[in-house]
């Protein structure tokens, strides 16, 4: 009834292989983009920007990065928080070292620096996998946090050990620093998440994405048919690190403005992003957005309903949040391993065939 492709046909391979081959999907995507770019910036408030929209967009980039590595390539990583810290400190050093260069270049540069660090820590994946690789990336998490805490050069020898984002502009609009307006924070985050999502979507649907998935499904068989595990795994670490580095740079420079590495990028951050892709759906770009939206919105809803409406204690609401997240992870891993993205795919199939039985 609402989802039909009757009369929707392709006359070339290019049309058939486009990102959204069904016209309804393309129109829905365009509507979302129009609302995101042309409506939300004019109605957004400081509360909605800081509590919902900006963290959702930034976490979505981090979830896309981790999903490329874990969901598409099958390489388990528990070092996302540490790699986000690399992006944050890289953009800080670039902003303070090259004040005349655009902040956009700094954020992209932080992504490339993080990609290099991820390649370094991804080298063990050539010999180990599964639980042992997870432990190796967990070690990277603790090492990177220790490094940024102990080496004063990273925080410019500040007495407090805290880094603060200097004020920077894009097209004459302040996007970092204490004078940044909510809509400007939202817009720069939206531009980056749109570019990252399109890039990730095309990468995962191309030759490189097929190599990652072959490594994930059966690495020995993939090597037999000609896939180079060295290039496939390290490219997954590099591209994943690039996205995670961008998210870390945005998280520090645009969202928080000032961070201490232990508090902002601890092990909890790594688990949070991992939970996003588990709940949202492994091996799905849409799942990265769904998981990020769920884990950003749920604490806000619980706080407003349980604390604001019913007067419950804040710590009780936090404990209930942990219970819900834990229960959902168990449920999804057992009943629906592909998460919310698979539920959405099933819903679309139902709509396509309704009112006929399926």
FENNOR-V801957 format. One record per backbone hydrogen bond with DSSP energy under -0.5 kcal/mol. NH is the residue of the N-H (numbers start at 1). CO is the residue of the C=O. If there is no record, write none. Layout:
nh=NH co=CO
nh=NH co=CO
//
This chain:
nh=3 co=351
nh=8 co=5
nh=9 co=7
nh=16 co=12
nh=17 co=13
nh=18 co=15
nh=21 co=18
nh=26 co=22
nh=27 co=23
nh=28 co=24
nh=29 co=25
nh=30 co=26
nh=31 co=27
nh=32 co=28
nh=33 co=29
nh=34 co=30
nh=35 co=31
nh=36 co=32
nh=37 co=33
nh=38 co=34
nh=39 co=35
nh=40 co=35
nh=42 co=39
nh=43 co=39
nh=43 co=40
nh=44 co=40
nh=49 co=45
nh=50 co=46
nh=51 co=47
nh=52 co=48
nh=53 co=48
nh=54 co=49
nh=55 co=49
nh=56 co=52
nh=57 co=53
nh=58 co=54
nh=59 co=55
nh=60 co=56
nh=61 co=57
nh=62 co=58
nh=63 co=59
nh=64 co=60
nh=65 co=61
nh=66 co=62
nh=67 co=63
nh=68 co=64
nh=69 co=65
nh=70 co=66
nh=71 co=66
nh=71 co=67
nh=72 co=67
nh=73 co=68
nh=74 co=70
nh=75 co=69
nh=76 co=74
nh=83 co=79
nh=84 co=80
nh=85 co=81
nh=86 co=82
nh=87 co=83
nh=88 co=84
nh=89 co=85
nh=90 co=86
nh=91 co=87
nh=92 co=88
nh=93 co=89
nh=94 co=90
nh=95 co=91
nh=96 co=92
nh=97 co=93
nh=98 co=94
nh=101 co=98
nh=103 co=169
nh=106 co=102
nh=107 co=103
nh=108 co=104
nh=109 co=105
nh=110 co=106
nh=111 co=107
nh=112 co=108
nh=113 co=109
nh=114 co=110
nh=115 co=111
nh=116 co=112
nh=117 co=113
nh=118 co=114
nh=119 co=115
nh=120 co=116
nh=121 co=117
nh=122 co=118
nh=123 co=119
nh=123 co=120
nh=125 co=122
nh=126 co=123
nh=127 co=124
nh=128 co=124
nh=132 co=129
nh=134 co=130
nh=135 co=131
nh=136 co=132
nh=137 co=133
nh=138 co=134
nh=139 co=135
nh=140 co=136
nh=141 co=137
nh=142 co=138
nh=143 co=139
nh=144 co=140
nh=145 co=141
nh=146 co=142
nh=147 co=143
nh=148 co=144
nh=149 co=145
nh=150 co=146
nh=151 co=147
nh=152 co=150
nh=154 co=151
nh=155 co=152
nh=156 co=153
nh=157 co=152
nh=158 co=155
nh=163 co=259
nh=165 co=257
nh=168 co=176
nh=170 co=173
nh=173 co=170
nh=175 co=168
nh=176 co=168
nh=177 co=253
nh=180 co=177
nh=181 co=174
nh=185 co=181
nh=186 co=182
nh=187 co=183
nh=188 co=184
nh=189 co=185
nh=190 co=186
nh=191 co=187
nh=192 co=188
nh=193 co=189
nh=194 co=190
nh=195 co=191
nh=196 co=192
nh=197 co=193
nh=198 co=194
nh=199 co=195
nh=200 co=196
nh=201 co=197
nh=202 co=198
nh=203 co=199
nh=204 co=200
nh=205 co=201
nh=206 co=202
nh=206 co=203
nh=209 co=203
nh=210 co=206
nh=211 co=207
nh=212 co=208
nh=213 co=209
nh=214 co=210
nh=215 co=211
nh=216 co=212
nh=217 co=213
nh=218 co=214
nh=222 co=218
nh=223 co=219
nh=224 co=220
nh=225 co=221
nh=226 co=223
nh=227 co=222
nh=229 co=227
nh=232 co=228
nh=233 co=229
nh=234 co=230
nh=235 co=231
nh=236 co=232
nh=237 co=233
nh=238 co=234
nh=239 co=235
nh=240 co=236
nh=241 co=237
nh=242 co=238
nh=243 co=239
nh=244 co=240
nh=245 co=241
nh=246 co=242
nh=247 co=243
nh=248 co=244
nh=249 co=245
nh=250 co=246
nh=251 co=247
nh=252 co=248
nh=253 co=249
nh=254 co=250
nh=255 co=250
nh=256 co=251
nh=257 co=252
nh=259 co=163
nh=263 co=260
nh=264 co=260
nh=265 co=261
nh=269 co=266
nh=270 co=266
nh=271 co=267
nh=272 co=268
nh=273 co=269
nh=274 co=270
nh=275 co=271
nh=276 co=272
nh=277 co=273
nh=278 co=274
nh=279 co=275
nh=280 co=276
nh=281 co=277
nh=282 co=337
nh=284 co=281
nh=288 co=284
nh=289 co=285
nh=290 co=286
nh=291 co=287
nh=292 co=288
nh=293 co=289
nh=294 co=290
nh=295 co=291
nh=296 co=292
nh=297 co=293
nh=298 co=294
nh=300 co=296
nh=301 co=297
nh=302 co=298
nh=303 co=299
nh=304 co=300
nh=305 co=301
nh=306 co=302
nh=307 co=302
nh=307 co=303
nh=308 co=303
nh=309 co=304
nh=309 co=305
nh=310 co=305
nh=311 co=307
nh=312 co=306
nh=317 co=313
nh=318 co=314
nh=319 co=315
nh=320 co=316
nh=321 co=317
nh=322 co=318
nh=323 co=319
nh=324 co=320
nh=325 co=321
nh=326 co=322
nh=327 co=323
nh=328 co=324
nh=329 co=325
nh=330 co=326
nh=331 co=327
nh=332 co=328
nh=333 co=329
nh=334 co=330
nh=335 co=331
nh=336 co=331
nh=339 co=336
nh=340 co=279
nh=341 co=280
nh=341 co=338
nh=342 co=338
nh=342 co=339
nh=343 co=339
nh=344 co=340
nh=345 co=341
nh=346 co=342
nh=347 co=343
nh=348 co=344
nh=349 co=345
nh=350 co=346
nh=351 co=347
nh=352 co=348
nh=353 co=349
nh=354 co=350
nh=356 co=353
//
